Amino acid sequence: MIVGSGRAEGTNRAFIWTEEHGLRAIQDVLESEYGLDLTGWTLEVAFDVSSDGRTIVGSGPNPDGDIEAWSVVLPEPSAGLLFGLGLGLLSWWRRSG
């Protein structure tokens, strides 16, 4: 598994690449495969992925347009839809308004 960022649909997008599925936008995967409502968020950059491929960290604008860090922990295949998404874990990244 590889994560990173690139330009798609006129904006920077965090991506995930796997041999099985190829290159996909992380936001699209989280919304379509895990049912998350990320309305207003743009997951622009993925910085790193854990060695087991379950935890991904990155940054992007929140619904207010402020840049925030995000972290997602994907379930193990047998865990179903039990996972946690922490958006805005690094609050100091938020721009002052």
N, C-alpha and C positions, 0 to 999 in steps of 0.2 A: 504494500500500500504506500502511495505517495500522496502528500498534500502540498498545496501551494496556492498561488493566485495568478490570475491572468485576466485579460480583458475579454468580456463577452457581453453582448446585449448593451453595448455602450457604456459599461461600467466595469470596474474591477470586481472580480468574483473569486471567492475561495473555491478551490476544486479538490476533488479526491480522485485518484486513479487507482484502479485495481485491475488485475489481469482478467478477472471474471466480467467486470462491467465497463472497463475502459474509463475515459475521462468524463466526470460529471460534476456539476455545481453542488457543493455541500448543502447549500440552502434548499435546492430542489430535492435532494435525497432526504433531508430531514422533514420536509413538508409532505412529500409523496409517499415515502416508505415508513415514516414514523408518526405521521399525522400532526406534526407541530404547526401551530399558527404563528408564523414569523412576520406577520403583516407589519410593515413599517421598518423592519430590520433589513440591512443589506450586509450579508457576511462577505466582506471584501477580501480578507487575507486569512490564510491558514498558516500559522507559524510552525507547528510541530504536531506530530502524532506519536502516541506511545508505542512501545515495541510490540504490544499485543494488538495494536490497531483499534482500540476501543475508545481512547481519549484523544480528542482533537482540540487544539487551542488556536485562537485567532483574534481578529478585531474587525470592526466595521461600524457604520453609523446605526444608531438606535432610532426609534420612531421620531425623536426630537431632533435628529440630525447630528447628535453628539457622537464622537468616536468612542467606543467602549470595547473592552476585551470581552471575549466569550469563550466558553468551554463547554464541550459536549462529551458525555460519556455514553457510548452506544452499548446496548445490551449484548450479552453473549447470545449466540444463536438460539439457545434453549430458554432464554429469559423473557421472550416475548417483547412486549412494549414497555418494560420497566426500565427506565433510564432517567437521568437527570440532565437538565440543560441549565447552565448557570450563565446568564447574560449579564454583563456589567460587573464581573468579579473584581476588576481593577478600576474602582471608581475614580481614581486620580486621572485616568485617561479621558474622563469626561471634560469636555470644554466648558469653561464657565460662560454663562449666558448673560 
